């Protein structure tokens, strides 16, 4: 991600459709500024986890950041520039069965990301730490 207005609230990087499946957003109005927020839910009702926040808080305008959101079982982990940024266990997610779509740069028509987003990828498994590092470095695995 590369924001051109780091102070803008509600910059959704990606979100599921329906909305209550998963989200990663910069500067959500419900957490301290200059942080990433993530949430997960079963996509049919309210979130099981919402407003979980990353640790990193030194984002700058016009600078690229590599963001990874990883699901391992019922654990959801956020990485920024190949560094751990936060993790939460969501026990209810063991029972998620609904399929969801993906919206990039918006929560579905509002709260747009203001800047550039590039090189999205989705895997059908959790990546290893080594694989995340290789992607960050631009290497193949």
C-alpha positions as CSV (number, residue, x, y, z in Angstrom):
1,X,0.0,0.0,0.0
2,X,1.1,3.6,-0.7
3,X,-1.2,6.3,0.7
4,X,-1.0,9.8,-0.6
5,X,-3.0,11.1,2.4
6,X,-1.9,9.2,5.5
7,X,-4.2,11.3,7.7
8,X,-7.4,10.3,5.8
9,X,-9.7,8.1,7.9
10,X,-11.2,4.8,6.8
11,X,-8.7,3.7,4.0
12,X,-9.9,0.2,3.3
13,X,-7.1,-1.9,1.8
14,X,-9.3,-4.9,1.2
15,X,-12.6,-6.1,2.5
16,X,-14.8,-9.1,1.9
17,X,-18.2,-9.0,0.3
18,X,-20.5,-9.4,2.2
19,X,-18.8,-6.9,4.4
20,X,-18.6,-8.8,7.7
21,X,-16.1,-11.5,6.5
22,X,-12.7,-9.8,6.8
23,X,-11.2,-6.4,6.5
24,X,-7.8,-4.6,6.7
25,X,-8.0,-0.8,6.9
26,X,-5.7,2.1,7.5
27,X,-6.9,4.8,10.0
28,X,-10.2,3.4,11.0
29,X,-12.1,6.0,13.1
30,X,-12.4,3.6,16.0
31,X,-8.7,3.1,16.7
32,X,-5.7,5.5,17.2
33,X,-4.5,7.2,14.0
34,X,-1.8,5.9,11.7
35,X,-2.4,2.2,12.4
36,X,-3.9,-0.7,10.5
37,X,-7.1,-2.2,11.8
38,X,-8.3,-5.8,11.0
39,X,-11.5,-7.7,11.6
40,X,-13.1,-11.1,10.8
41,X,-16.6,-12.4,11.0
42,X,-18.8,-15.2,9.6
43,X,-20.1,-12.9,6.8
44,X,-23.7,-13.4,7.8
45,X,-23.9,-11.2,11.0
46,X,-21.8,-8.8,13.0
47,X,-18.0,-9.2,13.3
48,X,-16.5,-11.7,15.7
49,X,-13.4,-9.6,15.8
50,X,-13.4,-5.9,14.9
51,X,-11.1,-3.0,15.5
52,X,-8.0,-5.2,16.2
53,X,-5.1,-2.9,15.7
54,X,-1.6,-3.4,14.4
55,X,1.4,-2.1,16.4
56,X,3.1,-0.1,13.7
57,X,2.2,3.6,13.7
58,X,4.8,5.5,11.6
59,X,3.2,5.3,8.2
60,X,4.3,8.1,5.8
61,X,2.7,9.6,2.7
62,X,4.0,8.3,-0.7
63,X,5.9,5.4,0.8
64,X,5.3,1.7,0.0
65,X,4.4,-0.7,2.7
66,X,4.1,-4.5,2.3
67,X,1.0,-5.8,4.2
68,X,0.2,-9.5,4.8
69,X,-2.9,-10.7,6.5
70,X,-2.6,-14.4,7.4
71,X,-5.1,-17.0,8.7
72,X,-3.7,-20.1,10.4
73,X,-6.6,-22.1,11.9
74,X,-8.4,-19.6,14.1
75,X,-5.4,-17.2,14.4
76,X,-5.2,-14.1,12.3
77,X,-1.9,-12.3,11.9
78,X,-0.9,-9.0,10.4
79,X,2.6,-8.3,9.0
80,X,4.0,-5.0,7.8
81,X,7.2,-4.9,5.8
82,X,8.0,-8.5,6.9
83,X,7.6,-7.7,10.6
84,X,4.9,-9.0,13.0
85,X,2.2,-6.3,13.5
86,X,-0.4,-8.1,15.5
87,X,-2.3,-11.3,16.0
88,X,-5.6,-12.4,17.4
89,X,-7.3,-15.8,18.0
90,X,-10.9,-15.9,16.9
91,X,-12.3,-19.2,18.2
92,X,-15.7,-18.7,16.5
93,X,-13.9,-18.7,13.1
94,X,-13.5,-22.5,13.3
95,X,-17.2,-22.7,12.3
96,X,-17.1,-20.2,9.4
97,X,-18.6,-21.9,6.3
98,X,-19.7,-19.0,4.0
99,X,-17.7,-18.1,0.9
100,X,-17.1,-14.4,0.4
101,X,-15.9,-12.2,-2.4
102,X,-13.1,-9.6,-2.3
103,X,-13.2,-5.9,-2.6
104,X,-9.9,-4.0,-3.0
105,X,-9.5,-0.4,-2.0
106,X,-13.0,0.0,-0.6
107,X,-15.6,-1.5,1.8
108,X,-18.0,-1.7,-1.2
109,X,-18.6,1.7,-2.5
110,X,-17.4,3.9,0.4
111,X,-14.3,4.6,2.5
112,X,-11.9,4.3,-0.4
113,X,-8.1,3.9,-0.1
114,X,-6.4,7.2,-1.1
115,X,-3.2,6.1,-2.9
116,X,-1.9,3.1,-4.7
117,X,-2.4,-0.6,-4.0
118,X,-0.4,-3.2,-5.9
119,X,0.4,-7.0,-6.2
120,X,-2.5,-8.6,-4.4
121,X,-2.4,-12.3,-4.0
122,X,-4.6,-14.9,-2.2
123,X,-3.5,-18.3,-1.2
124,X,-5.6,-21.3,-0.2
125,X,-3.2,-22.0,2.7
126,X,-1.3,-20.1,5.3
127,X,2.1,-19.0,4.1
128,X,5.2,-19.8,6.1
129,X,7.4,-17.1,7.6
130,X,10.1,-17.9,4.9
131,X,7.5,-17.5,2.1
132,X,6.3,-14.2,3.5
133,X,10.0,-13.0,3.7
134,X,10.6,-14.1,0.0
135,X,7.5,-12.3,-1.2
136,X,8.6,-9.2,0.7
137,X,12.0,-9.4,-0.9
138,X,10.5,-10.0,-4.3
139,X,11.8,-13.5,-4.6
140,X,10.0,-16.6,-5.9
141,X,9.2,-19.6,-3.8
